[in-house]
Each structure stands twice: as structure tokens, then as C-alpha cells.
Amino acid sequence: MSERGARAVESPDDAINWRQTSDGVTIYDEENPDAWIHAAFEAGTPPERRLFMICRDCGAVFAQRSKPGRATACGDCGTVYEHGRE
């Protein structure tokens, strides 16, 4: 059994700007309104086609099973990333 504990990580600035939409996320560049992509989450998408979460604390990589909520937790080290998005 794992002895992991959860801990929150706060970053002074986000490396990637994104906003949650009704069906997924939009990733964008604040300085260039033409630079953006939208990724929709669809049930049943195979893992190799899903978006991935990369833990900044331990480097673990996970295929996202659903669209991000208010926080994301690393399945390996337990670090919790508060998104603060609406």
C-alpha cells in the first residue's frame, strides 16, 4: 500500500494559459489572439489520444480521463495542483 500524502503546489506564474470550456479546454497565448488550440474530452477516447498531465513535482505522466476540475492530483506522489479556473 502506498504511503503517499497530498500536498498543494502553487506556482508564481502559469507556464501555460488555459481555460475550461463546456466540453474540454482551450490553450492560448495571451500575446497572440490567433495562437490557440481547443481540445475536447470525449468518453471512450483511447489513452494514446487523450490529453496528458505531467507532474511538475515528480515528473509522472498520466492520460487525463476527464476534463480538469478545480484541482488535479498526481497519482504517484499525491501533489495537488489548484487550478483556480472557472
Secondary structure, DSSP 4 states (H G I P E B T S, - for coil): ------EEE--SS-SSEEEE-SSEEEEEETTEEEEEEEEE--TT--GGGS-EEE-TTT--EEE-SS---SEEE-TTT-EEEE----
